[in-house]
Amino acid sequence: MPVRILWGEHDQWQPLVYAQRLAEDIPGTRLTVIPGAGHFVMEDAPERVTEEILGFLAD
């Protein structure tokens, strides 16, 4: 099953290395790092999150 992980580039609560490890552990995962976003990606970059979700659903 395809999985998309969206992660804030500047997340200080959960470092990017956690996202990379999670993506490696889940087969079929694509990790997308959102530039300039922190832990609350949906608040920091709502347009980009929407774009990524719509793209994921279209695949």
mmCIF file as Biopython writes it, N, C-alpha, C and O atoms, coordinates in Angstrom:
data_model
#
loop_
_atom_site.group_PDB
_atom_site.id
_atom_site.type_symbol
_atom_site.label_atom_id
_atom_site.label_alt_id
_atom_site.label_comp_id
_atom_site.label_asym_id
_atom_site.label_entity_id
_atom_site.label_seq_id
_atom_site.pdbx_PDB_ins_code
_atom_site.Cartn_x
_atom_site.Cartn_y
_atom_site.Cartn_z
_atom_site.occupancy
_atom_site.B_iso_or_equiv
_atom_site.auth_seq_id
_atom_site.auth_asym_id
_atom_site.pdbx_PDB_model_num
ATOM 1   N N  . MET A ? 1  ? 0.840  -1.159 0.000  1.0 0.0 1  A 1 
ATOM 2   C CA . MET A ? 1  ? 0.000  0.000  0.000  1.0 0.0 1  A 1 
ATOM 3   C C  . MET A ? 1  ? 0.896  1.237  0.000  1.0 0.0 1  A 1 
ATOM 4   O O  . MET A ? 1  ? 1.816  1.327  0.813  1.0 0.0 1  A 1 
ATOM 5   N N  . PRO A ? 2  ? 0.647  2.178  -0.886 1.0 0.0 2  A 1 
ATOM 6   C CA . PRO A ? 2  ? 1.469  3.384  -0.924 1.0 0.0 2  A 1 
ATOM 7   C C  . PRO A ? 2  ? 1.250  4.244  0.322  1.0 0.0 2  A 1 
ATOM 8   O O  . PRO A ? 2  ? 0.136  4.373  0.829  1.0 0.0 2  A 1 
ATOM 9   N N  . VAL A ? 3  ? 2.334  4.816  0.785  1.0 0.0 3  A 1 
ATOM 10  C CA . VAL A ? 3  ? 2.306  5.682  1.965  1.0 0.0 3  A 1 
ATOM 11  C C  . VAL A ? 3  ? 3.084  6.943  1.644  1.0 0.0 3  A 1 
ATOM 12  O O  . VAL A ? 3  ? 4.163  6.880  1.054  1.0 0.0 3  A 1 
ATOM 13  N N  . ARG A ? 4  ? 2.543  8.083  2.028  1.0 0.0 4  A 1 
ATOM 14  C CA . ARG A ? 4  ? 3.238  9.356  1.860  1.0 0.0 4  A 1 
ATOM 15  C C  . ARG A ? 4  ? 3.406  9.962  3.238  1.0 0.0 4  A 1 
ATOM 16  O O  . ARG A ? 4  ? 2.432  10.109 3.977  1.0 0.0 4  A 1 
ATOM 17  N N  . ILE A ? 5  ? 4.615  10.309 3.584  1.0 0.0 5  A 1 
ATOM 18  C CA . ILE A ? 5  ? 4.907  10.983 4.845  1.0 0.0 5  A 1 
ATOM 19  C C  . ILE A ? 5  ? 5.287  12.424 4.518  1.0 0.0 5  A 1 
ATOM 20  O O  . ILE A ? 5  ? 6.190  12.676 3.720  1.0 0.0 5  A 1 
ATOM 21  N N  . LEU A ? 6  ? 4.583  13.362 5.149  1.0 0.0 6  A 1 
ATOM 22  C CA . LEU A ? 6  ? 4.910  14.781 5.020  1.0 0.0 6  A 1 
ATOM 23  C C  . LEU A ? 6  ? 5.560  15.208 6.324  1.0 0.0 6  A 1 
ATOM 24  O O  . LEU A ? 6  ? 5.014  14.979 7.403  1.0 0.0 6  A 1 
ATOM 25  N N  . TRP A ? 7  ? 6.727  15.831 6.221  1.0 0.0 7  A 1 
ATOM 26  C CA . TRP A ? 7  ? 7.497  16.176 7.421  1.0 0.0 7  A 1 
ATOM 27  C C  . TRP A ? 7  ? 8.043  17.584 7.283  1.0 0.0 7  A 1 
ATOM 28  O O  . TRP A ? 7  ? 8.543  17.963 6.223  1.0 0.0 7  A 1 
ATOM 29  N N  . GLY A ? 8  ? 7.951  18.350 8.340  1.0 0.0 8  A 1 
ATOM 30  C CA . GLY A ? 8  ? 8.472  19.709 8.338  1.0 0.0 8  A 1 
ATOM 31  C C  . GLY A ? 8  ? 9.991  19.723 8.421  1.0 0.0 8  A 1 
ATOM 32  O O  . GLY A ? 8  ? 10.588 19.048 9.259  1.0 0.0 8  A 1 
ATOM 33  N N  . GLU A ? 9  ? 10.588 20.483 7.562  1.0 0.0 9  A 1 
ATOM 34  C CA . GLU A ? 9  ? 12.045 20.590 7.505  1.0 0.0 9  A 1 
ATOM 35  C C  . GLU A ? 9  ? 12.642 21.031 8.848  1.0 0.0 9  A 1 
ATOM 36  O O  . GLU A ? 9  ? 13.723 20.588 9.233  1.0 0.0 9  A 1 
ATOM 37  N N  . HIS A ? 10 ? 11.926 21.901 9.545  1.0 0.0 10 A 1 
ATOM 38  C CA . HIS A ? 10 ? 12.441 22.465 10.787 1.0 0.0 10 A 1 
ATOM 39  C C  . HIS A ? 10 ? 11.703 21.938 12.019 1.0 0.0 10 A 1 
ATOM 40  O O  . HIS A ? 10 ? 11.601 22.640 13.026 1.0 0.0 10 A 1 
ATOM 41  N N  . ASP A ? 11 ? 11.194 20.719 11.948 1.0 0.0 11 A 1 
ATOM 42  C CA . ASP A ? 11 ? 10.496 20.118 13.092 1.0 0.0 11 A 1 
ATOM 43  C C  . ASP A ? 11 ? 11.486 19.921 14.233 1.0 0.0 11 A 1 
ATOM 44  O O  . ASP A ? 11 ? 12.436 19.148 14.108 1.0 0.0 11 A 1 
ATOM 45  N N  . GLN A ? 12 ? 11.266 20.614 15.340 1.0 0.0 12 A 1 
ATOM 46  C CA . GLN A ? 12 ? 12.166 20.506 16.485 1.0 0.0 12 A 1 
ATOM 47  C C  . GLN A ? 12 ? 11.690 19.475 17.497 1.0 0.0 12 A 1 
ATOM 48  O O  . GLN A ? 12 ? 12.450 19.092 18.386 1.0 0.0 12 A 1 
ATOM 49  N N  . TRP A ? 13 ? 10.438 19.017 17.378 1.0 0.0 13 A 1 
ATOM 50  C CA . TRP A ? 13 ? 9.928  17.995 18.293 1.0 0.0 13 A 1 
ATOM 51  C C  . TRP A ? 13 ? 10.294 16.602 17.806 1.0 0.0 13 A 1 
ATOM 52  O O  . TRP A ? 13 ? 10.643 15.730 18.602 1.0 0.0 13 A 1 
ATOM 53  N N  . GLN A ? 14 ? 10.214 16.398 16.505 1.0 0.0 14 A 1 
ATOM 54  C CA . GLN A ? 14 ? 10.533 15.113 15.894 1.0 0.0 14 A 1 
ATOM 55  C C  . GLN A ? 14 ? 11.541 15.385 14.769 1.0 0.0 14 A 1 
ATOM 56  O O  . GLN A ? 14 ? 11.140 15.780 13.675 1.0 0.0 14 A 1 
ATOM 57  N N  . PRO A ? 15 ? 12.812 15.186 15.012 1.0 0.0 15 A 1 
ATOM 58  C CA . PRO A ? 15 ? 13.835 15.504 14.010 1.0 0.0 15 A 1 
ATOM 59  C C  . PRO A ? 15 ? 13.633 14.741 12.698 1.0 0.0 15 A 1 
ATOM 60  O O  . PRO A ? 15 ? 13.024 13.672 12.666 1.0 0.0 15 A 1 
ATOM 61  N N  . LEU A ? 16 ? 14.152 15.310 11.639 1.0 0.0 16 A 1 
ATOM 62  C CA . LEU A ? 16 ? 14.029 14.723 10.305 1.0 0.0 16 A 1 
ATOM 63  C C  . LEU A ? 16 ? 14.564 13.301 10.242 1.0 0.0 16 A 1 
ATOM 64  O O  . LEU A ? 16 ? 14.065 12.492 9.460  1.0 0.0 16 A 1 
ATOM 65  N N  . VAL A ? 17 ? 15.556 12.984 11.039 1.0 0.0 17 A 1 
ATOM 66  C CA . VAL A ? 17 ? 16.102 11.627 11.043 1.0 0.0 17 A 1 
ATOM 67  C C  . VAL A ? 17 ? 15.022 10.600 11.420 1.0 0.0 17 A 1 
ATOM 68  O O  . VAL A ? 17 ? 15.076 9.457  10.965 1.0 0.0 17 A 1 
ATOM 69  N N  . TYR A ? 18 ? 14.054 10.993 12.237 1.0 0.0 18 A 1 
ATOM 70  C CA . TYR A ? 18 ? 12.944 10.096 12.586 1.0 0.0 18 A 1 
ATOM 71  C C  . TYR A ? 18 ? 12.106 9.787  11.351 1.0 0.0 18 A 1 
ATOM 72  O O  . TYR A ? 18 ? 11.696 8.646  11.140 1.0 0.0 18 A 1 
ATOM 73  N N  . ALA A ? 19 ? 11.856 10.799 10.547 1.0 0.0 19 A 1 
ATOM 74  C CA . ALA A ? 19 ? 11.070 10.612 9.325  1.0 0.0 19 A 1 
ATOM 75  C C  . ALA A ? 19 ? 11.801 9.700  8.358  1.0 0.0 19 A 1 
ATOM 76  O O  . ALA A ? 19 ? 11.198 8.835  7.724  1.0 0.0 19 A 1 
ATOM 77  N N  . GLN A ? 20 ? 13.089 9.900  8.251  1.0 0.0 20 A 1 
ATOM 78  C CA . GLN A ? 20 ? 13.879 9.065  7.341  1.0 0.0 20 A 1 
ATOM 79  C C  . GLN A ? 20 ? 13.861 7.609  7.787  1.0 0.0 20 A 1 
ATOM 80  O O  . GLN A ? 20 ? 13.736 6.702  6.963  1.0 0.0 20 A 1 
ATOM 81  N N  . ARG A ? 21 ? 13.986 7.388  9.088  1.0 0.0 21 A 1 
ATOM 82  C CA . ARG A ? 21 ? 13.946 6.026  9.604  1.0 0.0 21 A 1 
ATOM 83  C C  . ARG A ? 21 ? 12.565 5.405  9.404  1.0 0.0 21 A 1 
ATOM 84  O O  . ARG A ? 21 ? 12.459 4.240  9.023  1.0 0.0 21 A 1 
ATOM 85  N N  . LEU A ? 22 ? 11.519 6.170  9.657  1.0 0.0 22 A 1 
ATOM 86  C CA . LEU A ? 22 ? 10.152 5.688  9.458  1.0 0.0 22 A 1 
ATOM 87  C C  . LEU A ? 22 ? 9.922  5.314  7.996  1.0 0.0 22 A 1 
ATOM 88  O O  . LEU A ? 22 ? 9.345  4.267  7.703  1.0 0.0 22 A 1 
ATOM 89  N N  . ALA A ? 23 ? 10.366 6.160  7.091  1.0 0.0 23 A 1 
ATOM 90  C CA . ALA A ? 23 ? 10.201 5.890  5.658  1.0 0.0 23 A 1 
ATOM 91  C C  . ALA A ? 23 ? 10.952 4.632  5.234  1.0 0.0 23 A 1 
ATOM 92  O O  . ALA A ? 23 ? 10.480 3.889  4.374  1.0 0.0 23 A 1 
ATOM 93  N N  . GLU A ? 24 ? 12.098 4.391  5.821  1.0 0.0 24 A 1 
ATOM 94  C CA . GLU A ? 24 ? 12.859 3.179  5.502  1.0 0.0 24 A 1 
ATOM 95  C C  . GLU A ? 24 ? 12.171 1.926  6.025  1.0 0.0 24 A 1 
ATOM 96  O O  . GLU A ? 24 ? 12.292 0.855  5.431  1.0 0.0 24 A 1 
ATOM 97  N N  . ASP A ? 25 ? 11.451 2.056  7.132  1.0 0.0 25 A 1 
ATOM 98  C CA . ASP A ? 25 ? 10.817 0.904  7.773  1.0 0.0 25 A 1 
ATOM 99  C C  . ASP A ? 25 ? 9.464  0.532  7.178  1.0 0.0 25 A 1 
ATOM 100 O O  . ASP A ? 25 ? 8.978  -0.574 7.412  1.0 0.0 25 A 1 
ATOM 101 N N  . ILE A ? 26 ? 8.850  1.425  6.419  1.0 0.0 26 A 1 
ATOM 102 C CA . ILE A ? 26 ? 7.538  1.151  5.833  1.0 0.0 26 A 1 
ATOM 103 C C  . ILE A ? 26 ? 7.694  0.997  4.322  1.0 0.0 26 A 1 
ATOM 104 O O  . ILE A ? 26 ? 7.981  1.972  3.627  1.0 0.0 26 A 1 
ATOM 105 N N  . PRO A ? 27 ? 7.509  -0.213 3.813  1.0 0.0 27 A 1 
ATOM 106 C CA . PRO A ? 27 ? 7.637  -0.430 2.362  1.0 0.0 27 A 1 
ATOM 107 C C  . PRO A ? 27 ? 6.642  0.443  1.582  1.0 0.0 27 A 1 
ATOM 108 O O  . PRO A ? 27 ? 5.513  0.663  2.020  1.0 0.0 27 A 1 
ATOM 109 N N  . GLY A ? 28 ? 7.078  0.920  0.446  1.0 0.0 28 A 1 
ATOM 110 C CA . GLY A ? 28 ? 6.212  1.709  -0.425 1.0 0.0 28 A 1 
ATOM 111 C C  . GLY A ? 28 ? 6.012  3.145  0.029  1.0 0.0 28 A 1 
ATOM 112 O O  . GLY A ? 28 ? 5.066  3.811  -0.391 1.0 0.0 28 A 1 
ATOM 113 N N  . THR A ? 29 ? 6.901  3.617  0.884  1.0 0.0 29 A 1 
ATOM 114 C CA . THR A ? 29 ? 6.756  4.968  1.433  1.0 0.0 29 A 1 
ATOM 115 C C  . THR A ? 29 ? 7.538  5.992  0.628  1.0 0.0 29 A 1 
ATOM 116 O O  . THR A ? 29 ? 8.650  5.736  0.166  1.0 0.0 29 A 1 
ATOM 117 N N  . ARG A ? 30 ? 6.928  7.153  0.475  1.0 0.0 30 A 1 
ATOM 118 C CA . ARG A ? 30 ? 7.614  8.302  -0.108 1.0 0.0 30 A 1 
ATOM 119 C C  . ARG A ? 30 ? 7.622  9.404  0.937  1.0 0.0 30 A 1 
ATOM 120 O O  . ARG A ? 30 ? 6.568  9.832  1.405  1.0 0.0 30 A 1 
ATOM 121 N N  . LEU A ? 31 ? 8.794  9.855  1.295  1.0 0.0 31 A 1 
ATOM 122 C CA . LEU A ? 31 ? 8.955  10.928 2.267  1.0 0.0 31 A 1 
ATOM 123 C C  . LEU A ? 31 ? 9.063  12.253 1.524  1.0 0.0 31 A 1 
ATOM 124 O O  . LEU A ? 31 ? 9.871  12.403 0.608  1.0 0.0 31 A 1 
ATOM 125 N N  . THR A ? 32 ? 8.239  13.207 1.932  1.0 0.0 32 A 1 
ATOM 126 C CA . THR A ? 32 ? 8.292  14.547 1.375  1.0 0.0 32 A 1 
ATOM 127 C C  . THR A ? 32 ? 8.588  15.509 2.510  1.0 0.0 32 A 1 
ATOM 128 O O  . THR A ? 32 ? 7.810  15.620 3.458  1.0 0.0 32 A 1 
ATOM 129 N N  . VAL A ? 33 ? 9.706  16.201 2.413  1.0 0.0 33 A 1 
ATOM 130 C CA . VAL A ? 33 ? 10.094 17.189 3.418  1.0 0.0 33 A 1 
ATOM 131 C C  . VAL A ? 33 ? 9.582  18.552 2.954  1.0 0.0 33 A 1 
ATOM 132 O O  . VAL A ? 33 ? 9.871  18.994 1.842  1.0 0.0 33 A 1 
ATOM 133 N N  . ILE A ? 34 ? 8.820  19.204 3.825  1.0 0.0 34 A 1 
ATOM 134 C CA . ILE A ? 34 ? 8.221  20.487 3.483  1.0 0.0 34 A 1 
ATOM 135 C C  . ILE A ? 34 ? 9.164  21.610 3.933  1.0 0.0 34 A 1 
ATOM 136 O O  . ILE A ? 34 ? 9.343  21.818 5.133  1.0 0.0 34 A 1 
ATOM 137 N N  . PRO A ? 35 ? 9.764  22.331 2.987  1.0 0.0 35 A 1 
ATOM 138 C CA . PRO A ? 35 ? 10.709 23.398 3.331  1.0 0.0 35 A 1 
ATOM 139 C C  . PRO A ? 35 ? 10.060 24.490 4.184  1.0 0.0 35 A 1 
ATOM 140 O O  . PRO A ? 35 ? 8.927  24.900 3.930  1.0 0.0 35 A 1 
ATOM 141 N N  . GLY A ? 36 ? 10.782 24.948 5.182  1.0 0.0 36 A 1 
ATOM 142 C CA . GLY A ? 36 ? 10.334 26.044 6.017  1.0 0.0 36 A 1 
ATOM 143 C C  . GLY A ? 36 ? 9.294  25.685 7.059  1.0 0.0 36 A 1 
ATOM 144 O O  . GLY A ? 36 ? 8.958  26.522 7.897  1.0 0.0 36 A 1 
ATOM 145 N N  . ALA A ? 37 ? 8.771  24.459 7.035  1.0 0.0 37 A 1 
ATOM 146 C CA . ALA A ? 37 ? 7.729  24.052 7.981  1.0 0.0 37 A 1 
ATOM 147 C C  . ALA A ? 37 ? 8.343  23.430 9.227  1.0 0.0 37 A 1 
ATOM 148 O O  . ALA A ? 37 ? 9.442  22.874 9.201  1.0 0.0 37 A 1 
ATOM 149 N N  . GLY A ? 38 ? 7.593  23.544 10.318 1.0 0.0 38 A 1 
ATOM 150 C CA . GLY A ? 38 ? 8.006  22.922 11.563 1.0 0.0 38 A 1 
ATOM 151 C C  . GLY A ? 38 ? 7.157  21.696 11.846 1.0 0.0 38 A 1 
ATOM 152 O O  . GLY A ? 38 ? 6.768  20.975 10.926 1.0 0.0 38 A 1 
ATOM 153 N N  . HIS A ? 39 ? 6.871  21.460 13.121 1.0 0.0 39 A 1 
ATOM 154 C CA . HIS A ? 39 ? 6.127  20.271 13.527 1.0 0.0 39 A 1 
ATOM 155 C C  . HIS A ? 39 ? 4.680  20.294 13.036 1.0 0.0 39 A 1 
ATOM 156 O O  . HIS A ? 39 ? 4.128  19.252 12.683 1.0 0.0 39 A 1 
ATOM 157 N N  . PHE A ? 40 ? 4.069  21.469 13.013 1.0 0.0 40 A 1 
ATOM 158 C CA . PHE A ? 40 ? 2.677  21.579 12.589 1.0 0.0 40 A 1 
ATOM 159 C C  . PHE A ? 40 ? 2.627  21.945 11.104 1.0 0.0 40 A 1 
ATOM 160 O O  . PHE A ? 40 ? 2.312  23.075 10.731 1.0 0.0 40 A 1 
ATOM 161 N N  . VAL A ? 41 ? 2.942  20.970 10.286 1.0 0.0 41 A 1 
ATOM 162 C CA . VAL A ? 41 ? 3.055  21.170 8.834  1.0 0.0 41 A 1 
ATOM 163 C C  . VAL A ? 41 ? 1.766  21.740 8.250  1.0 0.0 41 A 1 
ATOM 164 O O  . VAL A ? 41 ? 1.806  22.601 7.371  1.0 0.0 41 A 1 
ATOM 165 N N  . MET A ? 42 ? 0.626  21.261 8.736  1.0 0.0 42 A 1 
ATOM 166 C CA . MET A ? 42 ? -0.655 21.719 8.188  1.0 0.0 42 A 1 
ATOM 167 C C  . MET A ? 42 ? -0.877 23.206 8.436  1.0 0.0 42 A 1 
ATOM 168 O O  . MET A ? 42 ? -1.522 23.882 7.635  1.0 0.0 42 A 1 
ATOM 169 N N  . GLU A ? 43 ? -0.346 23.715 9.544  1.0 0.0 43 A 1 
ATOM 170 C CA . GLU A ? 43 ? -0.495 25.142 9.844  1.0 0.0 43 A 1 
ATOM 171 C C  . GLU A ? 43 ? 0.588  25.975 9.153  1.0 0.0 43 A 1 
ATOM 172 O O  . GLU A ? 43 ? 0.335  27.096 8.710  1.0 0.0 43 A 1 
ATOM 173 N N  . ASP A ? 44 ? 1.791  25.414 9.068  1.0 0.0 44 A 1 
ATOM 174 C CA . ASP A ? 44 ? 2.920  26.144 8.490  1.0 0.0 44 A 1 
ATOM 175 C C  . ASP A ? 44 ? 2.863  26.238 6.967  1.0 0.0 44 A 1 
ATOM 176 O O  . ASP A ? 44 ? 3.310  27.229 6.389  1.0 0.0 44 A 1 
ATOM 177 N N  . ALA A ? 45 ? 2.321  25.224 6.325  1.0 0.0 45 A 1 
ATOM 178 C CA . ALA A ? 45 ? 2.305  25.185 4.852  1.0 0.0 45 A 1 
ATOM 179 C C  . ALA A ? 45 ? 1.034  24.508 4.339  1.0 0.0 45 A 1 
ATOM 180 O O  . ALA A ? 45 ? 1.111  23.472 3.678  1.0 0.0 45 A 1 
ATOM 181 N N  . PRO A ? 46 ? -0.137 25.086 4.639  1.0 0.0 46 A 1 
ATOM 182 C CA . PRO A ? 46 ? -1.389 24.416 4.259  1.0 0.0 46 A 1 
ATOM 183 C C  . PRO A ? 46 ? -1.547 24.194 2.754  1.0 0.0 46 A 1 
ATOM 184 O O  . PRO A ? 46 ? -2.084 23.171 2.328  1.0 0.0 46 A 1 
ATOM 185 N N  . GLU A ? 47 ? -1.084 25.147 1.955  1.0 0.0 47 A 1 
ATOM 186 C CA . GLU A ? 47 ? -1.217 24.976 0.501  1.0 0.0 47 A 1 
ATOM 187 C C  . GLU A ? 47 ? -0.381 23.799 0.017  1.0 0.0 47 A 1 
ATOM 188 O O  . GLU A ? 47 ? -0.823 23.017 -0.825 1.0 0.0 47 A 1 
ATOM 189 N N  . ARG A ? 48 ? 0.814  23.680 0.549  1.0 0.0 48 A 1 
ATOM 190 C CA . ARG A ? 48 ? 1.698  22.582 0.126  1.0 0.0 48 A 1 
ATOM 191 C C  . ARG A ? 48 ? 1.149  21.232 0.577  1.0 0.0 48 A 1 
ATOM 192 O O  . ARG A ? 48 ? 1.233  20.247 -0.157 1.0 0.0 48 A 1 
ATOM 193 N N  . VAL A ? 49 ? 0.589  21.189 1.782  1.0 0.0 49 A 1 
ATOM 194 C CA . VAL A ? 49 ? -0.006 19.944 2.276  1.0 0.0 49 A 1 
ATOM 195 C C  . VAL A ? 49 ? -1.174 19.543 1.376  1.0 0.0 49 A 1 
ATOM 196 O O  . VAL A ? 49 ? -1.304 18.375 1.007  1.0 0.0 49 A 1 
ATOM 197 N N  . THR A ? 50 ? -2.013 20.498 1.028  1.0 0.0 50 A 1 
ATOM 198 C CA . THR A ? 50 ? -3.138 20.216 0.127  1.0 0.0 50 A 1 
ATOM 199 C C  . THR A ? 50 ? -2.640 19.689 -1.206 1.0 0.0 50 A 1 
ATOM 200 O O  . THR A ? 50 ? -3.170 18.708 -1.727 1.0 0.0 50 A 1 
ATOM 201 N N  . GLU A ? 51 ? -1.632 20.331 -1.754 1.0 0.0 51 A 1 
ATOM 202 C CA . GLU A ? 51 ? -1.046 19.905 -3.032 1.0 0.0 51 A 1 
ATOM 203 C C  . GLU A ? 51 ? -0.528 18.470 -2.946 1.0 0.0 51 A 1 
ATOM 204 O O  . GLU A ? 51 ? -0.749 17.669 -3.854 1.0 0.0 51 A 1 
ATOM 205 N N  . GLU A ? 52 ? 0.157  18.152 -1.856 1.0 0.0 52 A 1 
ATOM 206 C CA . GLU A ? 52 ? 0.711  16.808 -1.693 1.0 0.0 52 A 1 
ATOM 207 C C  . GLU A ? 52 ? -0.381 15.756 -1.539 1.0 0.0 52 A 1 
ATOM 208 O O  . GLU A ? 52 ? -0.275 14.666 -2.101 1.0 0.0 52 A 1 
ATOM 209 N N  . ILE A ? 53 ? -1.423 16.071 -0.788 1.0 0.0 53 A 1 
ATOM 210 C CA . ILE A ? 53 ? -2.526 15.112 -0.601 1.0 0.0 53 A 1 
ATOM 211 C C  . ILE A ? 53 ? -3.267 14.873 -1.912 1.0 0.0 53 A 1 
ATOM 212 O O  . ILE A ? 53 ? -3.567 13.732 -2.260 1.0 0.0 53 A 1 
ATOM 213 N N  . LEU A ? 54 ? -3.558 15.942 -2.632 1.0 0.0 54 A 1 
ATOM 214 C CA . LEU A ? 54 ? -4.251 15.791 -3.916 1.0 0.0 54 A 1 
ATOM 215 C C  . LEU A ? 54 ? -3.400 14.998 -4.904 1.0 0.0 54 A 1 
ATOM 216 O O  . LEU A ? 54 ? -3.919 14.160 -5.641 1.0 0.0 54 A 1 
ATOM 217 N N  . GLY A ? 55 ? -2.098 15.261 -4.919 1.0 0.0 55 A 1 
ATOM 218 C CA . GLY A ? 55 ? -1.203 14.502 -5.785 1.0 0.0 55 A 1 
ATOM 219 C C  . GLY A ? 55 ? -1.138 13.033 -5.402 1.0 0.0 55 A 1 
ATOM 220 O O  . GLY A ? 55 ? -1.113 12.158 -6.267 1.0 0.0 55 A 1 
ATOM 221 N N  . PHE A ? 56 ? -1.110 12.767 -4.107 1.0 0.0 56 A 1 
ATOM 222 C CA . PHE A ? 56 ? -1.086 11.386 -3.617 1.0 0.0 56 A 1 
ATOM 223 C C  . PHE A ? 56 ? -2.362 10.646 -4.028 1.0 0.0 56 A 1 
ATOM 224 O O  . PHE A ? 56 ? -2.297 9.502  -4.479 1.0 0.0 56 A 1 
ATOM 225 N N  . LEU A ? 57 ? -3.499 11.282 -3.878 1.0 0.0 57 A 1 
ATOM 226 C CA . LEU A ? 57 ? -4.773 10.640 -4.223 1.0 0.0 57 A 1 
ATOM 227 C C  . LEU A ? 57 ? -4.920 10.431 -5.722 1.0 0.0 57 A 1 
ATOM 228 O O  . LEU A ? 57 ? -5.602 9.505  -6.160 1.0 0.0 57 A 1 
ATOM 229 N N  . ALA A ? 58 ? -4.278 11.292 -6.510 1.0 0.0 58 A 1 
ATOM 230 C CA . ALA A ? 58 ? -4.362 11.170 -7.973 1.0 0.0 58 A 1 
ATOM 231 C C  . ALA A ? 58 ? -3.477 10.059 -8.528 1.0 0.0 58 A 1 
ATOM 232 O O  . ALA A ? 58 ? -3.712 9.560  -9.629 1.0 0.0 58 A 1 
ATOM 233 N N  . ASP A ? 59 ? -2.454 9.676  -7.758 1.0 0.0 59 A 1 
ATOM 234 C CA . ASP A ? 59 ? -1.534 8.621  -8.233 1.0 0.0 59 A 1 
ATOM 235 C C  . ASP A ? 59 ? -2.191 7.267  -8.307 1.0 0.0 59 A 1 
ATOM 236 O O  . ASP A ? 59 ? -1.547 6.289  -8.687 1.0 0.0 59 A 1 
#
